[in-house]
Amino acid sequence: MSKIVFITGATSGFGRAAARRFAAGGWSLVLCGRRVERLQELQNELREQVPVHIAALDVRDAAAVQQVVAELPEDFRQIHALINNAGLALAPMPAQKVDLADWHTMIDTNVTGLVNVTHALLPTLIKTGAGASIINIGSTAGQWPYPGSHVYGATKAFVQQFSYNLRCDLIATGVRVTDIAPGMAETEFTLVRTKGDQAASDRLYGDTTPLAAEDIAEQIFYVANLPDHINFNRLEVMPTRQAWSAFAVDRD
Ligand SMILES: NC(=O)c1ccc[n+]([C@@H]2O[C@H](COP(=O)([O-])OP(=O)(O)OC[C@H]3O[C@@H](n4cnc5c(N)ncnc54)[C@H](OP(=O)(O)O)[C@@H]3O)[C@@H](O)[C@H]2O)c1
């Protein structure tokens, strides 16, 4: 029996690249996201390689998450790896100019959604035991502040601390927990963050060499396939051409 990976946010970016990487590695796939037609396209693409189950899911809806897990077909029940990838940033402007609704959307998706899925799948992951993995997609923004990051960075700081705290409780279960924290990567992330501004997205990723979705998918696959006794707590990955900058100073 092949191992099964459960990926949230499989319709784009890291999640879709991870689905392709795990399929190439022979894992069966459970793929979730809100855009059903994209899930169907991915299922059609990968079902020749491995068994693929898709489920339309908004991770913010705890009851829907529980239903998707309860209704997993028999062959997809024994999850070996959960990739908590669904997430987004919004409102890349100063905190004082942001709509409250955008802050709520980020918290509901990146924090509440991630704990909804984790809670629903913990029993099956613990049943899998040694070698099972929870891989949470955090961000460099969870560790390093920058202007316009406000609630987004704070949600990713939650992801980091939740990952560490889970480790404490899961120590005797064999279930590993990793916070993978990417820096700048070219996906639909900036298009979503700017509410559809393709030019802003092109400007951000242009004239430099950002990470590609496939780079992070490779790290996710690597972490999920480590020997059972190894736990990467946090893996921070940046493009070579990205680094920190000087502190800002307000002057008269
Ligand atoms: N790109 C970067 O520079 C970067 C850096 C660090 C961390 N990250 C993190 O990496 C993760 C993936 O982002 P990405 O860069 O691959 O962006 P992306 O291309 O926009 O993909 C985001 C994915 O999340 C899903 N999603 C968003 N809201 C959802 C919801 N309420 N319910 C279910 N699925 C939802 C989307 O699917 P649907 O819209 O179909 O639901 C999509 O598949 C996010 O957690 C993001 O914060 C990205």
The ligand as an SDF file (V2000), in Angstrom:
LIG
                    3D

 48 52  0  0  0  0  0  0  0  0999 V2000
    4.4500   32.5140   -2.0300 N   0  0  0  0  0  0  0  0  0  0  0  0
    5.1360   32.9740   -1.0050 C   0  0  0  0  0  0  0  0  0  0  0  0
    5.9750   33.8730   -1.1550 O   0  0  0  0  0  0  0  0  0  0  0  0
    4.9130   32.3800    0.3600 C   0  0  0  0  0  0  0  0  0  0  0  0
    5.9200   32.5600    1.3000 C   0  0  0  0  0  0  0  0  0  0  0  0
    5.7620   32.0270    2.5630 C   0  0  0  0  0  0  0  0  0  0  0  0
    4.6330   31.3180    2.8570 C   0  0  0  0  0  0  0  0  0  0  0  0
    3.6370   31.1540    1.9460 N   0  0  0  0  0  0  0  0  0  0  0  0
    2.4770   30.3590    2.3380 C   0  0  0  0  0  0  0  0  0  0  0  0
    2.3970   29.2360    1.5010 O   0  0  0  0  0  0  0  0  0  0  0  0
    1.0500   28.7500    1.4760 C   0  0  0  0  0  0  0  0  0  0  0  0
    0.6450   28.5060    0.0290 C   0  0  0  0  0  0  0  0  0  0  0  0
    0.6780   29.7370   -0.6520 O   0  0  0  0  0  0  0  0  0  0  0  0
    1.1230   29.8880   -2.1880 P   0  0  0  0  0  0  0  0  0  0  0  0
    2.2900   30.7900   -2.2000 O   0  0  0  0  0  0  0  0  0  0  0  0
    1.2150   28.5750   -2.8260 O   0  0  0  0  0  0  0  0  0  0  0  0
   -0.1300   30.7650   -2.7170 O   0  0  0  0  0  0  0  0  0  0  0  0
   -1.3080   30.4460   -3.7680 P   0  0  0  0  0  0  0  0  0  0  0  0
   -0.7130   30.0800   -5.0870 O   0  0  0  0  0  0  0  0  0  0  0  0
   -2.2120   31.6060   -3.6980 O   0  0  0  0  0  0  0  0  0  0  0  0
   -2.0340   29.1550   -3.1510 O   0  0  0  0  0  0  0  0  0  0  0  0
   -2.8040   29.2540   -1.9820 C   0  0  0  0  0  0  0  0  0  0  0  0
   -3.6490   28.0160   -1.8310 C   0  0  0  0  0  0  0  0  0  0  0  0
   -4.4060   28.1200   -0.6060 O   0  0  0  0  0  0  0  0  0  0  0  0
   -5.7540   27.7740   -0.8690 C   0  0  0  0  0  0  0  0  0  0  0  0
   -6.6740   28.4620    0.0370 N   0  0  0  0  0  0  0  0  0  0  0  0
   -6.7260   29.7770    0.3440 C   0  0  0  0  0  0  0  0  0  0  0  0
   -7.7570   30.0190    1.1760 N   0  0  0  0  0  0  0  0  0  0  0  0
   -8.3570   28.8210    1.4030 C   0  0  0  0  0  0  0  0  0  0  0  0
   -9.4830   28.3960    2.1530 C   0  0  0  0  0  0  0  0  0  0  0  0
  -10.2050   29.2820    2.8810 N   0  0  0  0  0  0  0  0  0  0  0  0
   -9.8250   27.0860    2.1590 N   0  0  0  0  0  0  0  0  0  0  0  0
   -9.1060   26.2110    1.4540 C   0  0  0  0  0  0  0  0  0  0  0  0
   -8.0420   26.5250    0.7040 N   0  0  0  0  0  0  0  0  0  0  0  0
   -7.6820   27.8270    0.6780 C   0  0  0  0  0  0  0  0  0  0  0  0
   -5.9950   28.1690   -2.3330 C   0  0  0  0  0  0  0  0  0  0  0  0
   -7.0180   27.3470   -2.8900 O   0  0  0  0  0  0  0  0  0  0  0  0
   -8.4950   27.8510   -3.2710 P   0  0  0  0  0  0  0  0  0  0  0  0
   -8.4130   29.3160   -3.5640 O   0  0  0  0  0  0  0  0  0  0  0  0
   -8.8570   27.0120   -4.4610 O   0  0  0  0  0  0  0  0  0  0  0  0
   -9.3110   27.5120   -2.0640 O   0  0  0  0  0  0  0  0  0  0  0  0
   -4.6440   27.8230   -2.9610 C   0  0  0  0  0  0  0  0  0  0  0  0
   -4.6420   26.4750   -3.3670 O   0  0  0  0  0  0  0  0  0  0  0  0
    0.2190   29.7960    2.2010 C   0  0  0  0  0  0  0  0  0  0  0  0
   -0.0270   29.3280    3.5240 O   0  0  0  0  0  0  0  0  0  0  0  0
    1.1240   31.0100    2.2250 C   0  0  0  0  0  0  0  0  0  0  0  0
    0.8400   31.8560    3.3110 O   0  0  0  0  0  0  0  0  0  0  0  0
    3.7570   31.6660    0.6830 C   0  0  0  0  0  0  0  0  0  0  0  0
  1  2  1  0
  2  3  2  0
  2  4  1  0
  4  5  1  0
  4 48  2  0
  5  6  2  0
  6  7  1  0
  7  8  2  0
  8  9  1  0
  8 48  1  0
  9 10  1  0
  9 46  1  0
 10 11  1  0
 11 12  1  0
 11 44  1  0
 12 13  1  0
 13 14  1  0
 14 15  2  0
 14 16  1  0
 14 17  1  0
 17 18  1  0
 18 19  2  0
 18 20  1  0
 18 21  1  0
 21 22  1  0
 22 23  1  0
 23 24  1  0
 23 42  1  0
 24 25  1  0
 25 26  1  0
 25 36  1  0
 26 27  1  0
 26 35  1  0
 27 28  2  0
 28 29  1  0
 29 30  1  0
 29 35  2  0
 30 31  1  0
 30 32  2  0
 32 33  1  0
 33 34  2  0
 34 35  1  0
 36 37  1  0
 36 42  1  0
 37 38  1  0
 38 39  2  0
 38 40  1  0
 38 41  1  0
 42 43  1  0
 44 45  1  0
 44 46  1  0
 46 47  1  0
M  CHG  2   8   1  16  -1
M  END
$$$$
